[in-house]
Amino acid sequence: MSEPTSNTRRNLFIAAGLGATAIGAGLSLRHRPAEPAPLSAAAASFWSARFDRPDGGELLAAGFKGQPLLLNFWATWCPPCVKELPELAQFQREFKGKGWQVAGLAVDSPSAVRDFLKKLPLDFPVGLAGLTGTELTRTLGNSQGGLPFSVAFNAAGELIWRKLGATNLEELRQMASKFSPT
């Protein structure tokens, strides 16, 4: 009679151990941070891009990841683009402390951009997108390929806002307050 009691007791211990293991595994999975969702194709195409800088060196899109980013496509020959650049610079000054970064991609020739920046220096990074910049704007949702074109990415790198045509400081403030991390 001691043999079946011993087996029963052993089976109860095994069952209790398995149950505790299952509960522990479930709790650890529940408290584990979620894996980030894969980026959309449009966002991924931007984050892998690299651009020459007008003053030399490279502007790596991936260098901005981890913070909200306002990205503006512009050209020196585009009057609405030129008009909005000071407001983008003001947005950079106002929202840098809130985690935002502004970057500009010039869909223009390098010499034209260098000459332009001598007259109107910008206090945010500028990359040379050239004619391939138009294709990138299309990938990011600008089906018409027009300029200026602005997009915003959240800190996770996903596209959260886009605007074809000139924007203004007030519109950018509203967008930032809607999507700001703080």
Secondary structure, 3 states (H helix, E strand, C coil): CHHHHHHHHHHHHHHHHHHHHHHHHHHHHHHCCCCCCCCCHHHHHHHCCEEECCCCCEEEHHHHCCCCEEEEEECCCCHHHHHHHHHHHHHHHHHHHHCCEEEEEECCCHHHHHHHHHHCCCCCCEEECCCHHHHHHHHCCCCCCCCCEEEEECCCCCEEEEEECCCCHHHHHHHHHHHCCC
